[in-house]
């Protein structure tokens, strides 16, 4: 036989009803929160730096340096290194770009490189020893940077290794006036390797050349993790140039303009490395259309922002942020 309990029912209802009302209210608020509504994309997502593979690259560079110290590279490869060091020494001394000696030094590098290629038999056979030579010089450069911090002097060896890059790093804030390392060592190592490759293989400046060629993908590519980290760092800590300020109008927009430019370069080398877009070796899981759209919005280019944000939202249906950012860009286009 069942029992029906009625004692205290009114008192229990009085206790439970306020809690139920709160639950209903929270449910309504949650529904309102997730409803689509225009939102300004003021916090553009930035790519993340992964330090783990960079530490392994540094260890590999040190091992390469120790091995070469014990067993030197072939003479024809060392000749390329000597020509490169001579170039840097002249550049650090303030050699005028119009000085004929500059072209003579560049010719020496090209001649040494050609001789090494012919001696070893092919470009492919030259690749491994050139990577080792670059790693050797990069590790020496990092050591000399630390020596400069300790001694507060710029050694002749640092000038021969770094050349004009030292001024560039100081001007960009990656080295302090006293030589302190203001950027992570791994980023300075990667930037040095790009400098090395740019001198030896005569790479064009990235402001005037396609990203795959100016970032050495068509000559002697950096490790994927290293180049990805370098460009990621540039997106997060952009090196703003005068033209950015002139075209953007404000300091904040100048930063966004340069960030967008670095993101576009990252996207360009990613598409060059894998045109299919399946592996995304340089972009990884970074949401390129979302990031590009947010930066375009901040730069006042609402039509392109809406295009990118809409494309991203269409393929990420559960991303309320993307939908709302897209609506925000559309509202701007309508003048709302």
C-alpha positions as a Python dict, from the first residue, in 0.01 Angstrom:
ca = {
    (1, 'X'): (0, 0, 0),
    (2, 'X'): (136, 341, -89),
    (3, 'X'): (154, 642, 132),
    (4, 'X'): (92, 1005, 27),
    (5, 'X'): (290, 1251, 234),
    (6, 'X'): (121, 1590, 264),
    (7, 'X'): (264, 1725, 587),
    (8, 'X'): (478, 2039, 527),
    (9, 'X'): (407, 2054, 153),
    (10, 'X'): (329, 2423, 153),
    (11, 'X'): (646, 2501, 343),
    (12, 'X'): (858, 2300, 95),
    (13, 'X'): (702, 2475, -201),
    (14, 'X'): (777, 2812, -47),
    (15, 'X'): (1141, 2700, -19),
    (16, 'X'): (1176, 2551, -365),
    (17, 'X'): (994, 2808, -579),
    (18, 'X'): (1249, 3093, -538),
    (19, 'X'): (1528, 2858, -648),
    (20, 'X'): (1325, 2744, -946),
    (21, 'X'): (1263, 3104, -1042),
    (22, 'X'): (1636, 3175, -1031),
    (23, 'X'): (1701, 2874, -1252),
    (24, 'X'): (1448, 2990, -1508),
    (25, 'X'): (1595, 3341, -1501),
    (26, 'X'): (1947, 3207, -1556),
    (27, 'X'): (1823, 2998, -1846),
    (28, 'X'): (1663, 3301, -2006),
    (29, 'X'): (1983, 3505, -1957),
    (30, 'X'): (2192, 3226, -2109),
    (31, 'X'): (1965, 3216, -2410),
    (32, 'X'): (1997, 3591, -2451),
    (33, 'X'): (2377, 3570, -2425),
    (34, 'X'): (2409, 3313, -2704),
    (35, 'X'): (2167, 3495, -2934),
    (36, 'X'): (2341, 3637, -3240),
    (37, 'X'): (2403, 4010, -3212),
    (38, 'X'): (2658, 4251, -3365),
    (39, 'X'): (2987, 4265, -3176),
    (40, 'X'): (3297, 4468, -3260),
    (41, 'X'): (3603, 4239, -3300),
    (42, 'X'): (3834, 4441, -3077),
    (43, 'X'): (4050, 4147, -2962),
    (44, 'X'): (4197, 3989, -3274),
    (45, 'X'): (4330, 3637, -3200),
    (46, 'X'): (4708, 3607, -3216),
    (47, 'X'): (4910, 3292, -3297),
    (48, 'X'): (5085, 3111, -3012),
    (49, 'X'): (5460, 3049, -2980),
    (50, 'X'): (5567, 2690, -2906),
    (51, 'X'): (5910, 2691, -2734),
    (52, 'X'): (5962, 2313, -2723),
    (53, 'X'): (6082, 2255, -3083),
    (54, 'X'): (6296, 2569, -3066),
    (55, 'X'): (6490, 2428, -2771),
    (56, 'X'): (6562, 2114, -2972),
    (57, 'X'): (6688, 2324, -3265),
    (58, 'X'): (6924, 2513, -3032),
    (59, 'X'): (7057, 2183, -2896),
    (60, 'X'): (7109, 2057, -3251),
    (61, 'X'): (7297, 2376, -3345),
    (62, 'X'): (7530, 2334, -3047),
    (63, 'X'): (7595, 1972, -3137),
    (64, 'X'): (7671, 2075, -3496),
    (65, 'X'): (7913, 2340, -3375),
    (66, 'X'): (8097, 2093, -3149),
    (67, 'X'): (8120, 1842, -3433),
    (68, 'X'): (8254, 2099, -3681),
    (69, 'X'): (8510, 2221, -3426),
    (70, 'X'): (8645, 1866, -3415),
    (71, 'X'): (8600, 1784, -3783),
    (72, 'X'): (8590, 2097, -4006),
    (73, 'X'): (8364, 2122, -4308),
    (74, 'X'): (8515, 2082, -4658),
    (75, 'X'): (8743, 2366, -4763),
    (76, 'X'): (8505, 2484, -5037),
    (77, 'X'): (8225, 2519, -4780),
    (78, 'X'): (8451, 2701, -4534),
    (79, 'X'): (8536, 2944, -4816),
    (80, 'X'): (8169, 3042, -4833),
    (81, 'X'): (8177, 3109, -4460),
    (82, 'X'): (8489, 3322, -4488),
    (83, 'X'): (8336, 3533, -4766),
    (84, 'X'): (8020, 3576, -4558),
    (85, 'X'): (8221, 3690, -4253),
    (86, 'X'): (8414, 3939, -4466),
    (87, 'X'): (8086, 4082, -4592),
    (88, 'X'): (7958, 4128, -4236),
    (89, 'X'): (8281, 4288, -4119),
    (90, 'X'): (8256, 4546, -4397),
    (91, 'X'): (7884, 4606, -4328),
    (92, 'X'): (7946, 4662, -3957),
    (93, 'X'): (8210, 4922, -4040),
    (94, 'X'): (7949, 5134, -4217),
    (95, 'X'): (8044, 5051, -4575),
    (96, 'X'): (7850, 5274, -4813),
    (97, 'X'): (7601, 5070, -5023),
    (98, 'X'): (7738, 5250, -5331),
    (99, 'X'): (8097, 5155, -5253),
    (100, 'X'): (8233, 4920, -5526),
    (101, 'X'): (8381, 4706, -5250),
    (102, 'X'): (8029, 4601, -5155),
    (103, 'X'): (7966, 4443, -5495),
    (104, 'X'): (8312, 4285, -5488),
    (105, 'X'): (8234, 4119, -5154),
    (106, 'X'): (7898, 3998, -5283),
    (107, 'X'): (8074, 3857, -5588),
    (108, 'X'): (8315, 3668, -5360),
    (109, 'X'): (8023, 3501, -5184),
    (110, 'X'): (7857, 3404, -5513),
    (111, 'X'): (8187, 3272, -5650),
    (112, 'X'): (8258, 3066, -5337),
    (113, 'X'): (7903, 2931, -5339),
    (114, 'X'): (7929, 2833, -5706),
    (115, 'X'): (8264, 2662, -5653),
    (116, 'X'): (8125, 2465, -5358),
    (117, 'X'): (7822, 2360, -5563),
    (118, 'X'): (8036, 2244, -5855),
    (119, 'X'): (8284, 2062, -5630),
    (120, 'X'): (8015, 1876, -5434),
    (121, 'X'): (7827, 1794, -5752),
    (122, 'X'): (7485, 1956, -5715),
    (123, 'X'): (7265, 2197, -5522),
    (124, 'X'): (7121, 1903, -5331),
    (125, 'X'): (7466, 1783, -5223),
    (126, 'X'): (7549, 2136, -5107),
    (127, 'X'): (7238, 2172, -4892),
    (128, 'X'): (7345, 1968, -4588),
    (129, 'X'): (7689, 2131, -4539),
    (130, 'X'): (7538, 2477, -4590),
    (131, 'X'): (7280, 2405, -4320),
    (132, 'X'): (7561, 2297, -4091),
    (133, 'X'): (7763, 2610, -4168),
    (134, 'X'): (7459, 2827, -4095),
    (135, 'X'): (7392, 2645, -3766),
    (136, 'X'): (7759, 2681, -3672),
    (137, 'X'): (7759, 3056, -3728),
    (138, 'X'): (7419, 3095, -3556),
    (139, 'X'): (7543, 2928, -3238),
    (140, 'X'): (7860, 3138, -3240),
    (141, 'X'): (7646, 3450, -3284),
    (142, 'X'): (7427, 3367, -2983),
    (143, 'X'): (7736, 3303, -2770),
    (144, 'X'): (7887, 3634, -2877),
    (145, 'X'): (7564, 3816, -2788),
    (146, 'X'): (7586, 3675, -2436),
    (147, 'X'): (7956, 3767, -2420),
    (148, 'X'): (7863, 4123, -2513),
    (149, 'X'): (7620, 4139, -2220),
    (150, 'X'): (7890, 4016, -1982),
    (151, 'X'): (8174, 4233, -2109),
    (152, 'X'): (7971, 4534, -2232),
    (153, 'X'): (8187, 4540, -2546),
    (154, 'X'): (8120, 4445, -2907),
    (155, 'X'): (8389, 4198, -3011),
    (156, 'X'): (8537, 4183, -3360),
    (157, 'X'): (8396, 3831, -3383),
    (158, 'X'): (8043, 3961, -3317),
    (159, 'X'): (8086, 4223, -3588),
    (160, 'X'): (8206, 3957, -3833),
    (161, 'X'): (7916, 3731, -3747),
    (162, 'X'): (7639, 3989, -3724),
    (163, 'X'): (7733, 4271, -3956),
    (164, 'X'): (7446, 4513, -4010),
    (165, 'X'): (7202, 4285, -3829),
    (166, 'X'): (7318, 4420, -3493),
    (167, 'X'): (7193, 4768, -3581),
    (168, 'X'): (6866, 4625, -3712),
    (169, 'X'): (6803, 4426, -3394),
    (170, 'X'): (6882, 4730, -3178),
    (171, 'X'): (6662, 4960, -3387),
    (172, 'X'): (6373, 4711, -3364),
    (173, 'X'): (6409, 4678, -2988),
    (174, 'X'): (6520, 4314, -2994),
    (175, 'X'): (6856, 4413, -2845),
    (176, 'X'): (6897, 4684, -2583),
    (177, 'X'): (7142, 4968, -2625),
    (178, 'X'): (7368, 4785, -2381),
    (179, 'X'): (7340, 4463, -2580),
    (180, 'X'): (7081, 4300, -2354),
    (181, 'X'): (6859, 4040, -2520),
    (182, 'X'): (6512, 4193, -2534),
    (183, 'X'): (6370, 3919, -2759),
    (184, 'X'): (6384, 3546, -2676),
    (185, 'X'): (6713, 3381, -2765),
    (186, 'X'): (6532, 3135, -2993),
    (187, 'X'): (6383, 3423, -3193),
    (188, 'X'): (6722, 3594, -3223),
    (189, 'X'): (6869, 3264, -3344),
    (190, 'X'): (6598, 3230, -3608),
    (191, 'X'): (6637, 3593, -3717),
    (192, 'X'): (7011, 3544, -3747),
    (193, 'X'): (6964, 3241, -3973),
    (194, 'X'): (6738, 3447, -4196),
    (195, 'X'): (7007, 3718, -4207),
    (196, 'X'): (7271, 3455, -4291),
    (197, 'X'): (7061, 3308, -4571),
    (198, 'X'): (6972, 3652, -4700),
    (199, 'X'): (7341, 3746, -4740),
    (200, 'X'): (7466, 3415, -4877),
    (201, 'X'): (7177, 3360, -5119),
    (202, 'X'): (7113, 3729, -5194),
    (203, 'X'): (6749, 3725, -5082),
    (204, 'X'): (6539, 4031, -5158),
    (205, 'X'): (6381, 4240, -4884),
    (206, 'X'): (6038, 4109, -4787),
    (207, 'X'): (5883, 4450, -4850),
    (208, 'X'): (5963, 4402, -5219),
    (209, 'X'): (5954, 4027, -5278),
    (210, 'X'): (5708, 3738, -5240),
    (211, 'X'): (5714, 3581, -4893),
    (212, 'X'): (5833, 3232, -5001),
    (213, 'X'): (6146, 3371, -5165),
    (214, 'X'): (6233, 3643, -4911),
    (215, 'X'): (6191, 3395, -4626),
    (216, 'X'): (6424, 3149, -4798),
    (217, 'X'): (6172, 2876, -4884),
    (218, 'X'): (6314, 2872, -5237),
    (219, 'X'): (6682, 2864, -5136),
    (220, 'X'): (6777, 2717, -4796),
    (221, 'X'): (6465, 2706, -4576),
    (222, 'X'): (6483, 2746, -4201),
    (223, 'X'): (6331, 2468, -3992),
    (224, 'X'): (5951, 2492, -4010),
    (225, 'X'): (5922, 2544, -3633),
    (226, 'X'): (6185, 2818, -3646),
    (227, 'X'): (6037, 3023, -3928),
    (228, 'X'): (5688, 2976, -3787),
    (229, 'X'): (5810, 3102, -3448),
    (230, 'X'): (5984, 3402, -3605),
    (231, 'X'): (5673, 3515, -3790),
    (232, 'X'): (5453, 3439, -3490),
    (233, 'X'): (5674, 3663, -3278),
    (234, 'X'): (5651, 3936, -3541),
    (235, 'X'): (5272, 3916, -3540),
    (236, 'X'): (5258, 3945, -3162),
    (237, 'X'): (5542, 4202, -3142),
    (238, 'X'): (5527, 4378, -3480),
    (239, 'X'): (5813, 4592, -3603),
    (240, 'X'): (5617, 4901, -3705),
    (241, 'X'): (5762, 5105, -3989),
    (242, 'X'): (5709, 5464, -4089),
    (243, 'X'): (5483, 5371, -4379),
    (244, 'X'): (5254, 5187, -4136),
    (245, 'X'): (5198, 5504, -3936),
    (246, 'X'): (5151, 5714, -4250),
    (247, 'X'): (4894, 5480, -4404),
    (248, 'X'): (4714, 5377, -4085),
    (249, 'X'): (4681, 5722, -3930),
    (250, 'X'): (4705, 5619, -3564),
    (251, 'X'): (4962, 5427, -3358),
    (252, 'X'): (4711, 5153, -3280),
    (253, 'X'): (4615, 5106, -3643),
    (254, 'X'): (4982, 5111, -3744),
    (255, 'X'): (5040, 4809, -3520),
    (256, 'X'): (4735, 4634, -3666),
    (257, 'X'): (4851, 4707, -4020),
    (258, 'X'): (5190, 4551, -3957),
    (259, 'X'): (5032, 4255, -3776),
    (260, 'X'): (4808, 4193, -4076),
    (261, 'X'): (5108, 4211, -4309),
    (262, 'X'): (5299, 3949, -4107),
    (263, 'X'): (4989, 3728, -4093),
    (264, 'X'): (4957, 3749, -4470),
    (265, 'X'): (5322, 3643, -4504),
    (266, 'X'): (5263, 3351, -4270),
    (267, 'X'): (4963, 3249, -4479),
    (268, 'X'): (5162, 3287, -4803),
    (269, 'X'): (5447, 3059, -4695),
    (270, 'X'): (5192, 2810, -4561),
    (271, 'X'): (5015, 2793, -4898),
    (272, 'X'): (5350, 2769, -5076),
    (273, 'X'): (5460, 2479, -4856),
    (274, 'X'): (5131, 2292, -4901),
    (275, 'X'): (4898, 2433, -5169),
    (276, 'X'): (4633, 2174, -5073),
    (277, 'X'): (4590, 2340, -4734),
    (278, 'X'): (4561, 2006, -4558),
    (279, 'X'): (4873, 2011, -4339),
    (280, 'X'): (4907, 2385, -4262),
    (281, 'X'): (5273, 2351, -4155),
    (282, 'X'): (5318, 2719, -4070),
    (283, 'X'): (4968, 2827, -3966),
    (284, 'X'): (4894, 2518, -3759),
    (285, 'X'): (4552, 2558, -3597),
    (286, 'X'): (4554, 2938, -3617),
    (287, 'X'): (4216, 3067, -3751),
    (288, 'X'): (4351, 3278, -4037),
    (289, 'X'): (4018, 3411, -4168),
    (290, 'X'): (3904, 3503, -3818),
    (291, 'X'): (4229, 3682, -3736),
    (292, 'X'): (4248, 3855, -4073),
    (293, 'X'): (3883, 3963, -4049),
    (294, 'X'): (3929, 4108, -3701),
    (295, 'X'): (4235, 4309, -3803),
    (296, 'X'): (4066, 4432, -4121),
    (297, 'X'): (3773, 4550, -3909),
    (298, 'X'): (4008, 4737, -3675),
    (299, 'X'): (4164, 4900, -3981),
    (300, 'X'): (3822, 5017, -4102),
    (301, 'X'): (3807, 4785, -4403),
    (302, 'X'): (3464, 4655, -4317),
    (303, 'X'): (3381, 4496, -4653),
    (304, 'X'): (3685, 4268, -4646),
    (305, 'X'): (3634, 4207, -4274),
    (306, 'X'): (3277, 4092, -4337),
    (307, 'X'): (3395, 3868, -4620),
    (308, 'X'): (3659, 3693, -4407),
    (309, 'X'): (3452, 3670, -4090),
    (310, 'X'): (3152, 3543, -4286),
    (311, 'X'): (3360, 3273, -4455),
    (312, 'X'): (3500, 3160, -4120),
    (313, 'X'): (3159, 3162, -3950),
    (314, 'X'): (3009, 2957, -4233),
    (315, 'X'): (3255, 2673, -4169),
    (316, 'X'): (3249, 2703, -3786),
    (317, 'X'): (2879, 2700, -3712),
    (318, 'X'): (2921, 2662, -3336),
    (319, 'X'): (3150, 2965, -3302),
    (320, 'X'): (2919, 3239, -3169),
    (321, 'X'): (3208, 3485, -3155),
    (322, 'X'): (3269, 3452, -3530),
    (323, 'X'): (2899, 3495, -3608),
    (324, 'X'): (2870, 3802, -3390),
    (325, 'X'): (3188, 3956, -3528),
    (326, 'X'): (3052, 3898, -3877),
    (327, 'X'): (2728, 4072, -3780),
    (328, 'X'): (2933, 4357, -3635),
    (329, 'X'): (3115, 4405, -3965),
    (330, 'X'): (2787, 4393, -4160),
    (331, 'X'): (2637, 4653, -3925),
    (332, 'X'): (2931, 4884, -3995),
    (333, 'X'): (2882, 4838, -4368),
    (334, 'X'): (2517, 4937, -4331),
    (335, 'X'): (2616, 5236, -4119),
    (336, 'X'): (2429, 5112, -3812),
}
